[in-house]
């Protein structure tokens, strides 16, 4: 199964923020949208970072509640790791596990086209495994 198939099933909606948005505003968006990360884009819609719940917890733990007024650019991850639509989800799961990250933006031709979470990939992997098991059961029953 490929990343593009996961996006086709879950959709390509990506919530974004500006690097100038406050940590508080981004935290509110994470809560309201019930998501774990937001891609940070500049005025040209180029990806400049990603901010997760973990990033927000880290800056508040280090600096206290005053960190909530800071721009999200001060706590986002700048070296964004991307997935490509044609990559197999097994490779993406391994990359996410190795790097201890839970969300990967998906880019094609330098353009943001979606985001996948480790939960999205595990769900797809389980569905794939269940389909294979059902095929095997059907094959055995027909033999």
N, CA, C and O atoms as a GROMACS GRO file, in nm:
protein
  572
    1UNK      N    1   0.084  -0.118   0.000
    1UNK     CA    2   0.000   0.000   0.000
    1UNK      C    3   0.090   0.125   0.000
    1UNK      O    4   0.194   0.129   0.066
    2UNK      N    5   0.046   0.224  -0.075
    2UNK     CA    6   0.124   0.347  -0.090
    2UNK      C    7   0.062   0.463  -0.012
    2UNK      O    8  -0.056   0.460   0.023
    3UNK      N    9   0.143   0.563   0.014
    3UNK     CA   10   0.096   0.683   0.084
    3UNK      C   11  -0.021   0.746   0.007
    3UNK      O   12  -0.116   0.793   0.069
    4UNK      N   13  -0.014   0.747  -0.126
    4UNK     CA   14  -0.122   0.806  -0.207
    4UNK      C   15  -0.254   0.736  -0.182
    4UNK      O   16  -0.359   0.800  -0.184
    5UNK      N   17  -0.252   0.605  -0.158
    5UNK     CA   18  -0.375   0.530  -0.129
    5UNK      C   19  -0.431   0.568   0.007
    5UNK      O   20  -0.552   0.577   0.024
    6UNK      N   21  -0.343   0.592   0.103
    6UNK     CA   22  -0.388   0.635   0.236
    6UNK      C   23  -0.454   0.773   0.225
    6UNK      O   24  -0.560   0.796   0.283
    7UNK      N   25  -0.391   0.864   0.149
    7UNK     CA   26  -0.450   0.998   0.131
    7UNK      C   27  -0.584   0.991   0.060
    7UNK      O   28  -0.676   1.065   0.093
    8UNK      N   29  -0.594   0.902  -0.039
    8UNK     CA   30  -0.720   0.888  -0.111
    8UNK      C   31  -0.832   0.846  -0.015
    8UNK      O   32  -0.945   0.891  -0.027
    9UNK      N   33  -0.799   0.759   0.079
    9UNK     CA   34  -0.898   0.709   0.175
    9UNK      C   35  -0.932   0.812   0.282
    9UNK      O   36  -1.048   0.828   0.318
   10UNK      N   37  -0.832   0.883   0.333
   10UNK     CA   38  -0.855   0.976   0.445
   10UNK      C   39  -0.882   1.118   0.402
   10UNK      O   40  -0.937   1.197   0.478
   11UNK      N   41  -0.843   1.152   0.280
   11UNK     CA   42  -0.859   1.288   0.231
   11UNK      C   43  -0.729   1.365   0.237
   11UNK      O   44  -0.633   1.322   0.301
   12UNK      N   45  -0.728   1.479   0.170
   12UNK     CA   46  -0.604   1.555   0.159
   12UNK      C   47  -0.608   1.688   0.235
   12UNK      O   48  -0.525   1.775   0.212
   13UNK      N   49  -0.703   1.702   0.324
   13UNK     CA   50  -0.714   1.826   0.401
   13UNK      C   51  -0.595   1.840   0.496
   13UNK      O   52  -0.564   1.750   0.573
   14UNK      N   53  -0.529   1.956   0.487
   14UNK     CA   54  -0.416   1.986   0.574
   14UNK      C   55  -0.441   2.122   0.638
   14UNK      O   56  -0.462   2.221   0.569
   15UNK      N   57  -0.439   2.125   0.770
   15UNK     CA   58  -0.451   2.252   0.841
   15UNK      C   59  -0.313   2.316   0.849
   15UNK      O   60  -0.214   2.249   0.878
   16UNK      N   61  -0.309   2.445   0.823
   16UNK     CA   62  -0.182   2.516   0.823
   16UNK      C   63  -0.188   2.638   0.912
   16UNK      O   64  -0.296   2.688   0.947
   17UNK      N   65  -0.069   2.685   0.948
   17UNK     CA   66  -0.056   2.805   1.028
   17UNK      C   67   0.056   2.888   0.968
   17UNK      O   68   0.137   2.839   0.890
   18UNK      N   69   0.060   3.014   1.007
   18UNK     CA   70   0.166   3.104   0.968
   18UNK      C   71   0.273   3.101   1.076
   18UNK      O   72   0.242   3.078   1.193
   19UNK      N   73   0.400   3.124   1.040
   19UNK     CA   74   0.505   3.128   1.143
   19UNK      C   75   0.481   3.238   1.246
   19UNK      O   76   0.534   3.232   1.357
   20UNK      N   77   0.401   3.339   1.210
   20UNK     CA   78   0.372   3.450   1.302
   20UNK      C   79   0.256   3.422   1.396
   20UNK      O   80   0.236   3.496   1.493
   21UNK      N   81   0.178   3.317   1.371
   21UNK     CA   82   0.068   3.283   1.460
   21UNK      C   83   0.122   3.250   1.598
   21UNK      O   84   0.231   3.194   1.612
   22UNK      N   85   0.047   3.286   1.700
   22UNK     CA   86   0.092   3.260   1.837
   22UNK      C   87   0.081   3.111   1.870
   22UNK      O   88  -0.001   3.038   1.813
   23UNK      N   89   0.164   3.069   1.962
   23UNK     CA   90   0.159   2.932   2.011
   23UNK      C   91   0.020   2.903   2.066
   23UNK      O   92  -0.034   2.794   2.047
   24UNK      N   93  -0.038   3.001   2.134
   24UNK     CA   94  -0.173   2.987   2.189
   24UNK      C   95  -0.276   2.961   2.080
   24UNK      O   96  -0.360   2.873   2.094
   25UNK      N   97  -0.269   3.038   1.971
   25UNK     CA   98  -0.364   3.021   1.861
   25UNK      C   99  -0.350   2.884   1.795
   25UNK      O  100  -0.449   2.820   1.760
   26UNK      N  101  -0.226   2.839   1.779
   26UNK     CA  102  -0.203   2.708   1.719
   26UNK      C  103  -0.251   2.597   1.813
   26UNK      O  104  -0.310   2.499   1.768
   27UNK      N  105  -0.226   2.612   1.941
   27UNK     CA  106  -0.275   2.514   2.039
   27UNK      C  107  -0.427   2.505   2.034
   27UNK      O  108  -0.484   2.396   2.041
   28UNK      N  109  -0.492   2.620   2.023
   28UNK     CA  110  -0.639   2.622   2.013
   28UNK      C  111  -0.686   2.551   1.886
   28UNK      O  112  -0.786   2.479   1.889
   29UNK      N  113  -0.615   2.572   1.777
   29UNK     CA  114  -0.653   2.505   1.652
   29UNK      C  115  -0.635   2.354   1.662
   29UNK      O  116  -0.719   2.277   1.616
   30UNK      N  117  -0.525   2.311   1.723
   30UNK     CA  118  -0.504   2.168   1.743
   30UNK      C  119  -0.620   2.108   1.822
   30UNK      O  120  -0.670   2.001   1.789
   31UNK      N  121  -0.661   2.179   1.927
   31UNK     CA  122  -0.770   2.132   2.011
   31UNK      C  123  -0.903   2.132   1.936
   31UNK      O  124  -0.975   2.032   1.938
   32UNK      N  125  -0.935   2.242   1.871
   32UNK     CA  126  -1.062   2.254   1.800
   32UNK      C  127  -1.075   2.152   1.687
   32UNK      O  128  -1.180   2.091   1.669
   33UNK      N  129  -0.967   2.135   1.612
   33UNK     CA  130  -0.969   2.045   1.496
   33UNK      C  131  -0.945   1.899   1.536
   33UNK      O  132  -0.962   1.808   1.454
   34UNK      N  133  -0.906   1.878   1.662
   34UNK     CA  134  -0.878   1.743   1.711
   34UNK      C  135  -0.769   1.675   1.628
   34UNK      O  136  -0.784   1.562   1.582
   35UNK      N  137  -0.659   1.749   1.611
   35UNK     CA  138  -0.545   1.699   1.535
   35UNK      C  139  -0.419   1.712   1.621
   35UNK      O  140  -0.420   1.781   1.723
   36UNK      N  141  -0.313   1.645   1.580
   36UNK     CA  142  -0.192   1.644   1.660
   36UNK      C  143  -0.080   1.732   1.608
   36UNK      O  144   0.019   1.753   1.678
   37UNK      N  145  -0.094   1.783   1.484
   37UNK     CA  146   0.012   1.866   1.427
   37UNK      C  147  -0.046   1.957   1.320
   37UNK      O  148  -0.148   1.927   1.257
   38UNK      N  149   0.022   2.069   1.302
   38UNK     CA  150  -0.016   2.166   1.198
   38UNK      C  151   0.109   2.200   1.118
   38UNK      O  152   0.217   2.222   1.174
   39UNK      N  153   0.093   2.203   0.988
   39UNK     CA  154   0.203   2.240   0.899
   39UNK      C  155   0.212   2.392   0.897
   39UNK      O  156   0.110   2.460   0.884
   40UNK      N  157   0.332   2.444   0.908
   40UNK     CA  158   0.355   2.589   0.908
   40UNK      C  159   0.404   2.628   0.769
   40UNK      O  160   0.503   2.576   0.719
   41UNK      N  161   0.332   2.723   0.707
   41UNK     CA  162   0.364   2.766   0.572
   41UNK      C  163   0.386   2.917   0.568
   41UNK      O  164   0.331   2.992   0.649
   42UNK      N  165   0.469   2.959   0.472
   42UNK     CA  166   0.492   3.102   0.456
   42UNK      C  167   0.389   3.162   0.362
   42UNK      O  168   0.294   3.093   0.322
   43UNK      N  169   0.406   3.287   0.326
   43UNK     CA  170   0.310   3.356   0.240
   43UNK      C  171   0.294   3.295   0.102
   43UNK      O  172   0.190   3.312   0.038
   44UNK      N  173   0.396   3.224   0.056
   44UNK     CA  174   0.389   3.158  -0.075
   44UNK      C  175   0.338   3.015  -0.064
   44UNK      O  176   0.339   2.940  -0.162
   45UNK      N  177   0.294   2.976   0.055
   45UNK     CA  178   0.243   2.842   0.084
   45UNK      C  179   0.353   2.736   0.080
   45UNK      O  180   0.325   2.618   0.064
   46UNK      N  181   0.479   2.779   0.096
   46UNK     CA  182   0.590   2.685   0.108
   46UNK      C  183   0.599   2.639   0.253
   46UNK      O  184   0.583   2.719   0.346
   47UNK      N  185   0.624   2.511   0.273
   47UNK     CA  186   0.636   2.456   0.408
   47UNK      C  187   0.766   2.506   0.471
   47UNK      O  188   0.874   2.488   0.416
   48UNK      N  189   0.752   2.568   0.588
   48UNK     CA  190   0.869   2.618   0.661
   48UNK      C  191   0.886   2.546   0.795
   48UNK      O  192   0.986   2.566   0.864
   49UNK      N  193   0.787   2.464   0.833
   49UNK     CA  194   0.796   2.393   0.960
   49UNK      C  195   0.672   2.311   0.987
   49UNK      O  196   0.578   2.309   0.908
   50UNK      N  197   0.676   2.244   1.099
   50UNK     CA  198   0.561   2.170   1.148
   50UNK      C  199   0.562   2.184   1.300
   50UNK      O  200   0.668   2.180   1.363
   51UNK      N  201   0.445   2.200   1.358
   51UNK     CA  202   0.436   2.213   1.503
   51UNK      C  203   0.335   2.109   1.554
   51UNK      O  204   0.225   2.095   1.502
   52UNK      N  205   0.378   2.037   1.656
   52UNK     CA  206   0.294   1.932   1.713
   52UNK      C  207   0.260   1.966   1.857
   52UNK      O  208   0.315   2.059   1.916
   53UNK      N  209   0.170   1.887   1.911
   53UNK     CA  210   0.137   1.902   2.054
   53UNK      C  211   0.262   1.892   2.139
   53UNK      O  212   0.278   1.965   2.237
   54UNK      N  213   0.350   1.802   2.101
   54UNK     CA  214   0.475   1.781   2.175
   54UNK      C  215   0.561   1.907   2.176
   54UNK      O  216   0.621   1.940   2.278
   55UNK      N  217   0.568   1.978   2.062
   55UNK     CA  218   0.645   2.104   2.055
   55UNK      C  219   0.588   2.208   2.150
   55UNK      O  220   0.663   2.281   2.215
   56UNK      N  221   0.456   2.216   2.156
   56UNK     CA  222   0.391   2.314   2.242
   56UNK      C  223   0.413   2.280   2.389
   56UNK      O  224   0.443   2.368   2.470
   57UNK      N  225   0.399   2.154   2.423
   57UNK     CA  226   0.423   2.113   2.562
   57UNK      C  227   0.567   2.146   2.601
   57UNK      O  228   0.592   2.194   2.712
   58UNK      N  229   0.661   2.120   2.512
   58UNK     CA  230   0.802   2.144   2.541
   58UNK      C  231   0.829   2.292   2.570
   58UNK      O  232   0.896   2.323   2.669
   59UNK      N  233   0.778   2.385   2.487
   59UNK     CA  234   0.807   2.526   2.508
   59UNK      C  235   0.738   2.580   2.634
   59UNK      O  236   0.794   2.663   2.704
   60UNK      N  237   0.617   2.532   2.662
   60UNK     CA  238   0.548   2.575   2.784
   60UNK      C  239   0.619   2.521   2.908
   60UNK      O  240   0.630   2.590   3.009
   61UNK      N  241   0.666   2.398   2.901
   61UNK     CA  242   0.739   2.340   3.014
   61UNK      C  243   0.869   2.415   3.040
   61UNK      O  244   0.908   2.434   3.155
   62UNK      N  245   0.935   2.458   2.935
   62UNK     CA  246   1.062   2.529   2.949
   62UNK      C  247   1.045   2.675   2.992
   62UNK      O  248   1.124   2.726   3.072
   63UNK      N  249   0.941   2.742   2.939
   63UNK     CA  250   0.930   2.887   2.958
   63UNK      C  251   0.807   2.931   3.035
   63UNK      O  252   0.794   3.049   3.070
   64UNK      N  253   0.717   2.839   3.063
   64UNK     CA  254   0.596   2.875   3.134
   64UNK      C  255   0.488   2.928   3.041
   64UNK      O  256   0.503   2.927   2.919
   65UNK      N  257   0.380   2.975   3.100
   65UNK     CA  258   0.263   3.019   3.024
   65UNK      C  259   0.293   3.136   2.931
   65UNK      O  260   0.222   3.155   2.832
   66UNK      N  261   0.395   3.215   2.961
   66UNK     CA  262   0.428   3.328   2.874
   66UNK      C  263   0.468   3.283   2.734
   66UNK      O  264   0.461   3.362   2.639
   67UNK      N  265   0.510   3.157   2.719
   67UNK     CA  266   0.548   3.104   2.587
   67UNK      C  267   0.430   3.100   2.492
   67UNK      O  268   0.448   3.100   2.370
   68UNK      N  269   0.308   3.098   2.547
   68UNK     CA  270   0.189   3.092   2.462
   68UNK      C  271   0.173   3.216   2.375
   68UNK      O  272   0.107   3.210   2.271
   69UNK      N  273   0.232   3.327   2.415
   69UNK     CA  274   0.222   3.450   2.337
   69UNK      C  275   0.329   3.458   2.227
   69UNK      O  276   0.322   3.545   2.140
   70UNK      N  277   0.426   3.370   2.230
   70UNK     CA  278   0.533   3.373   2.131
   70UNK      C  279   0.482   3.327   1.994
   70UNK      O  280   0.381   3.257   1.986
   71UNK      N  281   0.552   3.366   1.888
   71UNK     CA  282   0.516   3.313   1.756
   71UNK      C  283   0.552   3.165   1.747
   71UNK      O  284   0.651   3.120   1.804
   72UNK      N  285   0.470   3.092   1.676
   72UNK     CA  286   0.490   2.947   1.667
   72UNK      C  287   0.624   2.914   1.599
   72UNK      O  288   0.676   2.804   1.616
   73UNK      N  289   0.680   3.007   1.524
   73UNK     CA  290   0.810   2.985   1.461
   73UNK      C  291   0.918   2.955   1.564
   73UNK      O  292   1.019   2.894   1.531
   74UNK      N  293   0.897   2.996   1.688
   74UNK     CA  294   0.997   2.974   1.793
   74UNK      C  295   0.993   2.834   1.853
   74UNK      O  296   1.084   2.795   1.927
   75UNK      N  297   0.890   2.758   1.822
   75UNK     CA  298   0.886   2.622   1.877
   75UNK      C  299   0.865   2.514   1.770
   75UNK      O  300   0.867   2.395   1.802
   76UNK      N  301   0.844   2.554   1.646
   76UNK     CA  302   0.818   2.455   1.541
   76UNK      C  303   0.945   2.380   1.504
   76UNK      O  304   1.056   2.427   1.528
   77UNK      N  305   0.927   2.264   1.445
   77UNK     CA  306   1.037   2.189   1.388
   77UNK      C  307   1.060   2.242   1.248
   77UNK      O  308   0.970   2.241   1.164
   78UNK      N  309   1.182   2.288   1.224
   78UNK     CA  310   1.214   2.351   1.094
   78UNK      C  311   1.260   2.250   0.988
   78UNK      O  312   1.233   2.268   0.869
   79UNK      N  313   1.327   2.147   1.031
   79UNK     CA  314   1.376   2.046   0.936
   79UNK      C  315   1.266   1.942   0.917
   79UNK      O  316   1.268   1.835   0.978
   80UNK      N  317   1.172   1.975   0.831
   80UNK     CA  318   1.055   1.890   0.810
   80UNK      C  319   1.093   1.770   0.724
   80UNK      O  320   1.159   1.783   0.621
   81UNK      N  321   1.051   1.656   0.768
   81UNK     CA  322   1.069   1.532   0.693
   81UNK      C  323   0.937   1.508   0.620
   81UNK      O  324   0.830   1.515   0.679
   82UNK      N  325   0.947   1.479   0.492
   82UNK     CA  326   0.829   1.462   0.408
   82UNK      C  327   0.813   1.318   0.363
   82UNK      O  328   0.909   1.241   0.361
   83UNK      N  329   0.691   1.285   0.326
   83UNK     CA  330   0.662   1.160   0.258
   83UNK      C  331   0.628   1.195   0.113
   83UNK      O  332   0.582   1.305   0.083
   84UNK      N  333   0.651   1.100   0.026
   84UNK     CA  334   0.614   1.114  -0.115
   84UNK      C  335   0.494   1.023  -0.142
   84UNK      O  336   0.484   0.916  -0.080
   85UNK      N  337   0.405   1.062  -0.231
   85UNK     CA  338   0.285   0.981  -0.257
   85UNK      C  339   0.314   0.837  -0.300
   85UNK      O  340   0.237   0.747  -0.268
   86UNK      N  341   0.423   0.815  -0.370
   86UNK     CA  342   0.453   0.681  -0.423
   86UNK      C  343   0.529   0.593  -0.324
   86UNK      O  344   0.562   0.479  -0.358
   87UNK      N  345   0.556   0.643  -0.204
   87UNK     CA  346   0.629   0.562  -0.107
   87UNK      C  347   0.538   0.458  -0.043
   87UNK      O  348   0.421   0.486  -0.016
   88UNK      N  349   0.591   0.338  -0.019
   88UNK     CA  350   0.513   0.237   0.052
   88UNK      C  351   0.499   0.274   0.200
   88UNK      O  352   0.590   0.332   0.259
   89UNK      N  353   0.384   0.241   0.258
   89UNK     CA  354   0.362   0.281   0.397
   89UNK      C  355   0.457   0.210   0.492
   89UNK      O  356   0.486   0.263   0.600
   90UNK      N  357   0.507   0.093   0.457
   90UNK     CA  358   0.604   0.026   0.544
   90UNK      C  359   0.730   0.112   0.560
   90UNK      O  360   0.784   0.122   0.669
   91UNK      N  361   0.775   0.173   0.452
   91UNK     CA  362   0.894   0.259   0.458
   91UNK      C  363   0.866   0.383   0.542
   91UNK      O  364   0.952   0.427   0.618
   92UNK      N  365   0.747   0.438   0.530
   92UNK     CA  366   0.710   0.558   0.607
   92UNK      C  367   0.697   0.522   0.755
   92UNK      O  368   0.743   0.598   0.841
   93UNK      N  369   0.636   0.408   0.786
   93UNK     CA  370   0.625   0.365   0.926
   93UNK      C  371   0.764   0.348   0.987
   93UNK      O  372   0.786   0.388   1.102
   94UNK      N  373   0.855   0.290   0.913
   94UNK     CA  374   0.992   0.272   0.965
   94UNK      C  375   1.058   0.408   0.989
   94UNK      O  376   1.122   0.428   1.092
   95UNK      N  377   1.042   0.501   0.895
   95UNK     CA  378   1.102   0.634   0.910
   95UNK      C  379   1.044   0.706   1.031
   95UNK      O  380   1.118   0.767   1.108
   96UNK      N  381   0.914   0.698   1.048
   96UNK     CA  382   0.850   0.765   1.161
   96UNK      C  383   0.894   0.703   1.294
   96UNK      O  384   0.916   0.775   1.391
   97UNK      N  385   0.906   0.573   1.297
   97UNK     CA  386   0.949   0.504   1.419
   97UNK      C  387   1.094   0.540   1.452
   97UNK      O  388   1.126   0.571   1.567
   98UNK      N  389   1.179   0.536   1.352
   98UNK     CA  390   1.321   0.569   1.373
   98UNK      C  391   1.340   0.711   1.421
   98UNK      O  392   1.424   0.737   1.508
   99UNK      N  393   1.263   0.804   1.366
   99UNK     CA  394   1.279   0.946   1.398
   99UNK      C  395   1.190   0.991   1.514
   99UNK      O  396   1.198   1.105   1.560
  100UNK      N  397   1.105   0.899   1.562
  100UNK     CA  398   1.013   0.927   1.672
  100UNK      C  399   0.922   1.046   1.642
  100UNK      O  400   0.906   1.138   1.722
  101UNK      N  401   0.863   1.041   1.523
  101UNK     CA  402   0.767   1.144   1.482
  101UNK      C  403   0.634   1.078   1.450
  101UNK      O  404   0.629   0.961   1.413
  102UNK      N  405   0.528   1.156   1.464
  102UNK     CA  406   0.394   1.100   1.446
  102UNK      C  407   0.318   1.157   1.328
  102UNK      O  408   0.210   1.108   1.295
  103UNK      N  409   0.372   1.259   1.263
  103UNK     CA  410   0.303   1.322   1.150
  103UNK      C  411   0.402   1.355   1.040
  103UNK      O  412   0.509   1.409   1.066
  104UNK      N  413   0.365   1.323   0.916
  104UNK     CA  414   0.449   1.355   0.802
  104UNK      C  415   0.367   1.426   0.695
  104UNK      O  416   0.269   1.371   0.646
  105UNK      N  417   0.406   1.547   0.659
  105UNK     CA  418   0.343   1.612   0.544
  105UNK      C  419   0.380   1.533   0.418
  105UNK      O  420   0.488   1.475   0.409
  106UNK      N  421   0.290   1.534   0.322
  106UNK     CA  422   0.314   1.465   0.196
  106UNK      C  423   0.327   1.571   0.087
  106UNK      O  424   0.240   1.658   0.073
  107UNK      N  425   0.435   1.564   0.011
  107UNK     CA  426   0.460   1.660  -0.096
  107UNK      C  427   0.478   1.588  -0.228
  107UNK      O  428   0.533   1.478  -0.234
  108UNK      N  429   0.429   1.652  -0.334
  108UNK     CA  430   0.450   1.604  -0.470
  108UNK      C  431   0.487   1.725  -0.554
  108UNK      O  432   0.418   1.827  -0.552
  109UNK      N  433   0.595   1.713  -0.628
  109UNK     CA  434   0.643   1.822  -0.712
  109UNK      C  435   0.660   1.951  -0.633
  109UNK      O  436   0.628   2.060  -0.682
  110UNK      N  437   0.710   1.939  -0.509
  110UNK     CA  438   0.735   2.055  -0.425
  110UNK      C  439   0.610   2.120  -0.368
  110UNK      O  440   0.618   2.229  -0.311
  111UNK      N  441   0.495   2.054  -0.381
  111UNK     CA  442   0.369   2.111  -0.334
  111UNK      C  443   0.309   2.022  -0.225
  111UNK      O  444   0.305   1.900  -0.239
  112UNK      N  445   0.261   2.084  -0.117
  112UNK     CA  446   0.197   2.012  -0.007
  112UNK      C  447   0.063   1.957  -0.055
  112UNK      O  448  -0.024   2.031  -0.099
  113UNK      N  449   0.048   1.823  -0.045
  113UNK     CA  450  -0.076   1.761  -0.094
  113UNK      C  451  -0.151   1.684   0.015
  113UNK      O  452  -0.259   1.631  -0.011
  114UNK      N  453  -0.096   1.677   0.135
  114UNK     CA  454  -0.164   1.605   0.242
  114UNK      C  455  -0.072   1.587   0.362
  114UNK      O  456   0.040   1.637   0.364
  115UNK      N  457  -0.123   1.516   0.459
  115UNK     CA  458  -0.045   1.482   0.578
  115UNK      C  459  -0.094   1.346   0.626
  115UNK      O  460  -0.213   1.316   0.621
  116UNK      N  461   0.000   1.265   0.674
  116UNK     CA  462  -0.038   1.135   0.730
  116UNK      C  463   0.016   1.126   0.872
  116UNK      O  464   0.124   1.176   0.904
  117UNK      N  465  -0.062   1.060   0.955
  117UNK     CA  466  -0.018   1.036   1.093
  117UNK      C  467   0.017   0.889   1.106
  117UNK      O  468  -0.020   0.807   1.021
  118UNK      N  469   0.087   0.856   1.210
  118UNK     CA  470   0.121   0.717   1.233
  118UNK      C  471  -0.008   0.635   1.252
  118UNK      O  472  -0.014   0.518   1.214
  119UNK      N  473  -0.110   0.698   1.311
  119UNK     CA  474  -0.239   0.630   1.326
  119UNK      C  475  -0.304   0.599   1.191
  119UNK      O  476  -0.361   0.492   1.174
  120UNK      N  477  -0.295   0.693   1.096
  120UNK     CA  478  -0.349   0.669   0.961
  120UNK      C  479  -0.280   0.549   0.897
  120UNK      O  480  -0.345   0.464   0.835
  121UNK      N  481  -0.148   0.542   0.913
  121UNK     CA  482  -0.071   0.435   0.850
  121UNK      C  483  -0.096   0.300   0.916
  121UNK      O  484  -0.106   0.198   0.848
  122UNK      N  485  -0.106   0.299   1.048
  122UNK     CA  486  -0.134   0.174   1.119
  122UNK      C  487  -0.274   0.124   1.081
  122UNK      O  488  -0.293   0.005   1.059
  123UNK      N  489  -0.370   0.214   1.072
  123UNK     CA  490  -0.506   0.176   1.032
  123UNK      C  491  -0.505   0.115   0.892
  123UNK      O  492  -0.570   0.014   0.868
  124UNK      N  493  -0.431   0.175   0.799
  124UNK     CA  494  -0.422   0.123   0.663
  124UNK      C  495  -0.353  -0.012   0.662
  124UNK      O  496  -0.394  -0.103   0.589
  125UNK      N  497  -0.248  -0.027   0.742
  125UNK     CA  498  -0.175  -0.153   0.747
  125UNK      C  499  -0.264  -0.264   0.803
  125UNK      O  500  -0.260  -0.377   0.752
  126UNK      N  501  -0.342  -0.234   0.905
  126UNK     CA  502  -0.434  -0.334   0.961
  126UNK      C  503  -0.537  -0.374   0.856
  126UNK      O  504  -0.567  -0.493   0.841
  127UNK      N  505  -0.593  -0.277   0.784
  127UNK     CA  506  -0.692  -0.307   0.681
  127UNK      C  507  -0.630  -0.395   0.572
  127UNK      O  508  -0.694  -0.488   0.523
  128UNK      N  509  -0.507  -0.363   0.534
  128UNK     CA  510  -0.437  -0.442   0.432
  128UNK      C  511  -0.416  -0.586   0.480
  128UNK      O  512  -0.436  -0.681   0.405
  129UNK      N  513  -0.374  -0.602   0.604
  129UNK     CA  514  -0.349  -0.734   0.661
  129UNK      C  515  -0.479  -0.814   0.672
  129UNK      O  516  -0.482  -0.934   0.643
  130UNK      N  517  -0.586  -0.747   0.713
  130UNK     CA  518  -0.716  -0.816   0.722
  130UNK      C  519  -0.764  -0.860   0.584
  130UNK      O  520  -0.820  -0.969   0.571
  131UNK      N  521  -0.744  -0.777   0.483
  131UNK     CA  522  -0.784  -0.814   0.346
  131UNK      C  523  -0.705  -0.934   0.297
  131UNK      O  524  -0.760  -1.024   0.234
  132UNK      N  525  -0.574  -0.937   0.325
  132UNK     CA  526  -0.491  -1.050   0.286
  132UNK      C  527  -0.536  -1.178   0.357
  132UNK      O  528  -0.541  -1.285   0.296
  133UNK      N  529  -0.569  -1.167   0.485
  133UNK     CA  530  -0.615  -1.284   0.561
  133UNK      C  531  -0.747  -1.336   0.504
  133UNK      O  532  -0.767  -1.457   0.494
  134UNK      N  533  -0.835  -1.245   0.467
  134UNK     CA  534  -0.964  -1.286   0.409
  134UNK      C  535  -0.942  -1.355   0.275
  134UNK      O  536  -1.009  -1.454   0.245
  135UNK      N  537  -0.850  -1.304   0.194
  135UNK     CA  538  -0.819  -1.369   0.067
  135UNK      C  539  -0.766  -1.509   0.089
  135UNK      O  540  -0.803  -1.602   0.016
  136UNK      N  541  -0.680  -1.525   0.188
  136UNK     CA  542  -0.627  -1.658   0.218
  136UNK      C  543  -0.738  -1.753   0.264
  136UNK      O  544  -0.742  -1.869   0.224
  137UNK      N  545  -0.827  -1.702   0.350
  137UNK     CA  546  -0.940  -1.786   0.395
  137UNK      C  547  -1.026  -1.828   0.277
  137UNK      O  548  -1.066  -1.944   0.268
  138UNK      N  549  -1.054  -1.736   0.187
  138UNK     CA  550  -1.135  -1.767   0.070
  138UNK      C  551  -1.066  -1.869  -0.020
  138UNK      O  552  -1.130  -1.959  -0.074
  139UNK      N  553  -0.936  -1.854  -0.037
  139UNK     CA  554  -0.858  -1.947  -0.117
  139UNK      C  555  -0.860  -2.088  -0.058
  139UNK      O  556  -0.879  -2.187  -0.129
  140UNK      N  557  -0.840  -2.094   0.074
  140UNK     CA  558  -0.840  -2.224   0.143
  140UNK      C  559  -0.978  -2.289   0.135
  140UNK      O  560  -0.990  -2.410   0.113
  141UNK      N  561  -1.082  -2.208   0.153
  141UNK     CA  562  -1.219  -2.261   0.149
  141UNK      C  563  -1.253  -2.313   0.010
  141UNK      O  564  -1.330  -2.408  -0.003
  142UNK      N  565  -1.199  -2.252  -0.093
  142UNK     CA  566  -1.229  -2.292  -0.230
  142UNK      C  567  -1.148  -2.414  -0.272
  142UNK      O  568  -1.184  -2.481  -0.370
  143UNK      N  569  -1.040  -2.443  -0.200
  143UNK     CA  570  -0.953  -2.555  -0.240
  143UNK      C  571  -1.010  -2.689  -0.205
  143UNK      O  572  -0.947  -2.791  -0.233
   0.00000   0.00000   0.00000
